[in-house]
Amino acid sequence: MFTMVANEYRDRVPSGYPAIVDDVDRGVVGIQLDPNYALYFVSDGRQIFADYYYRSPRNDARSSASREKFAGMPFDDHRPLDGNLSDQHLRNLIAELISRWNYQPCIIHITDT
């Protein structure tokens, strides 16, 4: 699935990306769409986690007016996963990353996911 996404996004992302990370010995497998948008599946030896890395834009001042939210702050989302990860769940996790990348402010290529 990562290879399919990488082929689809090769001409939409910065040069050198997307990068597929395949380091099973260290317990990491994932994809980077650019330096600020990535999904990794990591293991601590006992459990599997999905790690999202993305920039958190402040594109709606009305929803953030009552709290501080700095545009462009990196966001790390560390989610525990069930050991029986289905293909559908994997596709949904990848689709969430793609959606976050597609809807970032000032993106040149507008695409459907």
KEZATOR-449352 format. One line per 4 residues: number of its first residue (from 1); for each residue x, y, z of N, C-alpha, C. Coordinates in steps of 0.05 Angstrom, whole numbers, plus 5000, padded with zeros to 4 digits. Layout:
BEGIN
NUM> X:Y:Z:X:Y:Z:X:Y:Z; ...
! end
This chain:
BEGIN
1> 5017:4976:5000:5000:5000:5000:5017:5025:5000; 5040:5024:5015:5058:5047:5015:5069:5053:4988; 5076:5032:4973:5088:5035:4946:5067:5047:4927; 5042:5039:4930:5021:5050:4913:5017:5080:4919
5> 5017:5088:4944:5015:5117:4951:5039:5132:4942; 5063:5121:4945:5087:5134:4937:5087:5139:4906; 5078:5120:4891:5077:5123:4862:5056:5144:4854; 5034:5145:4868:5013:5164:4863:5021:5193:4869
9> 5037:5197:4890:5044:5223:4900:5072:5232:4891; 5086:5217:4876:5114:5223:4869:5116:5251:4856; 5097:5259:4839:5099:5285:4826:5085:5307:4841; 5074:5301:4865:5059:5321:4880:5074:5331:4905
13> 5096:5318:4911:5110:5324:4936:5138:5334:4930; 5153:5345:4949:5180:5355:4944:5199:5333:4933; 5219:5342:4920:5239:5323:4909:5251:5306:4931; 5253:5280:4925:5263:5261:4945:5242:5247:4961
17> 5218:5256:4958:5195:5245:4973:5175:5235:4952; 5157:5218:4959:5154:5205:4985:5175:5184:4990; 5181:5180:5015:5201:5161:5023:5188:5139:5039; 5194:5114:5032:5183:5091:5047:5205:5082:5066
21> 5198:5081:5091:5216:5072:5112:5211:5043:5118; 5231:5026:5115:5227:4997:5119:5251:4987:5135; 5250:4991:5161:5271:4983:5179:5259:4965:5201; 5252:4941:5193:5239:4922:5210:5256:4915:5234
25> 5283:4914:5230:5301:4907:5252:5299:4927:5275; 5293:4952:5269:5290:4973:5290:5261:4976:5298; 5242:4961:5285:5214:4962:5291:5199:4986:5279; 5208:4995:5255:5195:5018:5243:5190:5012:5213
29> 5165:5017:5205:5157:5016:5177:5138:5039:5173; 5142:5054:5151:5124:5077:5146:5129:5091:5120; 5116:5114:5118:5118:5130:5094:5119:5160:5102; 5136:5174:5087:5139:5203:5091:5130:5216:5065
33> 5110:5233:5066:5101:5248:5042:5119:5272:5037; 5128:5284:5058:5148:5306:5057:5159:5308:5085; 5178:5326:5091:5190:5327:5117:5170:5331:5140; 5146:5342:5134:5127:5348:5156:5103:5330:5157
37> 5100:5310:5140:5077:5293:5139:5087:5264:5136; 5082:5248:5158:5092:5220:5157:5074:5203:5174; 5073:5178:5167:5060:5157:5183:5079:5134:5187; 5084:5127:5211:5102:5105:5218:5087:5084:5234
41> 5092:5059:5229:5083:5037:5247:5107:5028:5262; 5106:5031:5288:5129:5025:5305:5121:5004:5326; 5141:4990:5336:5136:4970:5356:5157:4973:5378; 5148:4970:5403:5166:4971:5426:5173:4943:5434
45> 5166:4923:5418:5171:4895:5425:5147:4881:5436; 5128:4896:5447:5104:4884:5458:5079:4893:5444; 5078:4919:5435:5054:4929:5423:5062:4945:5398; 5043:4948:5379:5046:4963:5355:5032:4990:5358
49> 5045:5011:5347:5034:5037:5348:5034:5050:5321; 5015:5068:5316:5015:5085:5292:5024:5112:5301; 5046:5122:5289:5056:5149:5296:5052:5167:5272; 5035:5188:5275:5031:5208:5255:5048:5232:5262
53> 5061:5244:5242:5075:5269:5245:5064:5288:5224; 5054:5311:5232:5044:5331:5213:5044:5358:5226; 5042:5378:5209:5040:5406:5218:5011:5413:5224; 5007:5427:5245:4980:5434:5253:4974:5463:5245
57> 4960:5466:5222:4955:5494:5213:4932:5507:5230; 4934:5533:5232:4912:5548:5244:4898:5562:5221; 4878:5548:5210:4864:5559:5187:4836:5568:5193; 4828:5565:5218:4801:5575:5226:4804:5590:5252
61> 4806:5616:5251:4810:5632:5275:4786:5630:5294; 4762:5625:5284:4739:5624:5301:4740:5601:5320; 4749:5577:5312:4749:5554:5329:4772:5554:5349; 4792:5572:5345:4815:5573:5363:4818:5599:5377
65> 4798:5615:5376:4800:5642:5388:4803:5641:5419; 4792:5621:5432:4793:5620:5461:4818:5606:5472; 4835:5596:5454:4860:5583:5464:4883:5589:5445; 4907:5585:5456:4930:5590:5439:4935:5566:5420
69> 4938:5572:5395:4945:5552:5376:4963:5565:5355; 4988:5556:5355:5007:5568:5337:5008:5553:5310; 5006:5568:5289:5006:5556:5262:5033:5543:5257; 5033:5520:5244:5057:5506:5236:5070:5490:5258
73> 5058:5488:5281:5071:5472:5303:5070:5443:5295; 5092:5429:5299:5092:5400:5293:5074:5385:5313; 5060:5365:5303:5041:5350:5320:5049:5321:5317; 5051:5308:5340:5058:5279:5341:5034:5264:5353
77> 5023:5247:5338:4999:5231:5346:5008:5202:5349; 5010:5192:5373:5019:5165:5379:4995:5148:5387; 4987:5129:5370:4963:5113:5375:4969:5084:5378; 4961:5071:5399:4964:5042:5401:4946:5028:5381
81> 4956:5006:5370:4940:4990:5351:4936:4962:5361; 4914:4950:5352:4909:4922:5357:4928:4905:5341; 4936:4883:5352:4954:4865:5338:4943:4854:5312; 4917:4853:5310:4903:4842:5285:4895:4866:5268
85> 4914:4880:5256:4908:4903:5240:4897:4894:5213; 4872:4901:5207:4860:4893:5181:4869:4911:5159; 4866:4902:5134:4872:4918:5111:4856:4944:5110; 4831:4942:5118:4814:4966:5118:4824:4987:5138
89> 4832:4978:5162:4843:4996:5182:4869:5009:5172; 4886:4993:5159:4911:5004:5148:4905:5025:5126; 4886:5019:5109:4878:5039:5088:4867:5064:5101; 4852:5062:5122:4841:5086:5135:4863:5103:5148
93> 4884:5090:5159:4906:5104:5171:4922:5119:5150; 4927:5106:5127:4941:5119:5105:4924:5141:5093; 4898:5137:5091:4880:5158:5080:4879:5182:5098; 4881:5178:5124:4882:5201:5142:4907:5218:5138
97> 4930:5205:5134:4954:5220:5128:4952:5235:5102; 4942:5222:5081:4939:5234:5055:4920:5258:5057; 4898:5255:5072:4879:5276:5075:4892:5300:5089; 4907:5296:5110:4921:5318:5124:4940:5332:5104
101> 4954:5317:5088:4973:5329:5069:4958:5345:5048; 4936:5334:5037:4921:5347:5016:4908:5373:5025; 4900:5375:5050:4885:5398:5059:4902:5418:5074; 4929:5416:5073:4945:5436:5085:4943:5462:5070
105> 4947:5484:5084:4945:5510:5071:4967:5514:5049; 4960:5527:5028:4979:5534:5006:4989:5510:4990; 4975:5488:4991:4983:5465:4974:4976:5472:4945; 4994:5465:4927:4991:5472:4899:4972:5452:4886
109> 4975:5426:4890:4959:5406:4877:4935:5399:4894; 4911:5403:4884:4887:5396:4898:4879:5368:4887; 4875:5349:4906:4868:5322:4897:4845:5311:4915; 4833:5291:4905:4812:5276:4921:4825:5252:4934
113> 4815:5245:4958:4824:5220:4971:4801:5202:4975
! end
